[in-house]
Structures are given as structure tokens and as C-alpha cells.
């Protein structure tokens, strides 16, 4: 049995060749729309004072440099331009809740 079939049976992800560019662009557009909706929800919620960009543990250097808290007016859009992670930008938005606490 070929290694790819064995990997699929075991639930492992394998990469063979390059993904067609039109598929990648479509995924980026969906990702960008989800990130935009998430940011709008945080801002319109009325509780957050800022927006934090969180990067995954395996994020690329571009995403690592943009990780941090931003005022609502200065939030960079996701996915980051120049992200070099093979699976795309792994960052996401999170609210900063400074005003409310125990």
C-alpha cells in the first residue's frame, strides 16, 4: 500500500504537489471575511477597550512581529500580507477587556 494511502487511513495529513492558486485565493478570501466579521463583533460588542492579535505557536516571523494589542483605529487586517506559513496566516483577533474585572 502506498505511503499516502496509509497516512490517510491513520488520519495523518499529507501534502502532494502544490495546491492550485485559485483554491488558495478562495481560502484567503474566506479567511479574510471571517477575520473581518470577528473584528466587527469585538468592536461593536462595547466591552473591549482594544483588540489583540494572537499568533499561533508555529506562526511565521511576520505574524510574530504583528502580535500584540491595538487601538480600534490601528488594527492590522488579517490575514497578514507577507505571511509565509505553509497553511496560511494562523493569527486571530481577541478582545482586550481592561475595564471589567472581578
CORZIRA-V579362 format. One record per backbone hydrogen bond with DSSP energy under -1.0 kcal/mol. NH is the residue of the N-H (numbers start at 1). CO is the residue of the C=O. Records with the same first field share a line. If there is no record, write none. Layout:
BEGIN
NH = CO + CO
END
This chain:
BEGIN
6 = 2
7 = 3
8 = 4
9 = 5
10 = 6
12 = 7
24 = 20
25 = 21
26 = 22
27 = 23
28 = 24
29 = 25
30 = 26
31 = 27
32 = 28
33 = 29
34 = 30
35 = 31
36 = 32
37 = 33
38 = 34
39 = 35
40 = 36
41 = 37
42 = 38
43 = 39
44 = 40
45 = 41
49 = 96
51 = 70
52 = 94
53 = 68
54 = 92
59 = 56
64 = 60
65 = 61
66 = 62
68 = 53
70 = 51
74 = 71
83 = 80
88 = 85
92 = 54
94 = 52
96 = 50
END
